[in-house]
Amino acid sequence: MVLRADKQGAHRVAFDKNKKRILKTQNVCGICGKPVDKRLKSPDPMSPVIDHIIPVSKGGHPSAIENLQLAHWTCNRQKSDKMFNNKQNDQQDQKVIGNRNLPQSINWALYQQK
């Protein structure tokens, strides 16, 4: 079994260091925007975890602080390997980016066959 880059080797040390920094400095889930209670422990679904903003499976850096954020366990599980464009922090306009919801070059709902 092959472990992900953030689970082994040099990236593991950097990931653990950045995880500690995030747990000290962030208090809000980067996915849902609600406060994270850091006293909760796994397997509580609202326990804190570190989420890769760009998933490692989609080319995201496994240990860079810029690619890590605090999240609830359940939010992170629901996000899975999807990528969200939430720079605006507007949850109403949140768009999924990735192979599950590709941008369309044409509005096919308006397409009329000639």
Secondary structure as the mmCIF struct_conf table of DSSP 4:
data_model
#
loop_
_struct_conf.conf_type_id
_struct_conf.id
_struct_conf.beg_label_comp_id
_struct_conf.beg_label_asym_id
_struct_conf.beg_label_seq_id
_struct_conf.end_label_comp_id
_struct_conf.end_label_asym_id
_struct_conf.end_label_seq_id
HELX_LH_PP_P HELX_LH_PP_P1 VAL A 2 ARG A 4
HELX_RH_3T_P HELX_RH_3T_P1 ALA A 5 LYS A 7
BEND BEND1 GLN A 8 GLN A 8
HELX_RH_AL_P HELX_RH_AL_P1 GLY A 9 THR A 25
STRN STRN1 VAL A 28 VAL A 28
TURN_TY1_P TURN_TY1_P1 GLY A 30 CYS A 32
STRN STRN2 PRO A 35 PRO A 35
TURN_TY1_P TURN_TY1_P2 LYS A 38 ARG A 39
TURN_TY1_P TURN_TY1_P3 SER A 42 PRO A 43
BEND BEND2 ASP A 44 ASP A 44
TURN_TY1_P TURN_TY1_P4 PRO A 45 MET A 46
STRN STRN3 PRO A 48 HIS A 52
BEND BEND3 ILE A 53 ILE A 54
HELX_RH_3T_P HELX_RH_3T_P2 VAL A 56 LYS A 58
TURN_TY1_P TURN_TY1_P5 GLY A 59 GLY A 59
BEND BEND4 PRO A 62 SER A 63
HELX_RH_3T_P HELX_RH_3T_P3 ILE A 65 ASN A 67
STRN STRN4 LEU A 68 HIS A 72
HELX_RH_AL_P HELX_RH_AL_P2 TRP A 73 LYS A 79
TURN_TY1_P TURN_TY1_P6 SER A 80 ASP A 81
STRN STRN5 MET A 83 ASN A 85
TURN_TY1_P TURN_TY1_P7 LYS A 87 GLN A 88
HELX_RH_3T_P HELX_RH_3T_P4 GLN A 91 ASP A 93
STRN STRN6 LYS A 95 ILE A 97
BEND BEND5 GLY A 98 GLY A 98
TURN_TY1_P TURN_TY1_P8 ASN A 99 ARG A 100
BEND BEND6 ASN A 101 ASN A 101
HELX_LH_PP_P HELX_LH_PP_P2 LEU A 102 GLN A 104
BEND BEND7 SER A 105 ILE A 106
HELX_RH_3T_P HELX_RH_3T_P5 TRP A 108 LEU A 110
#
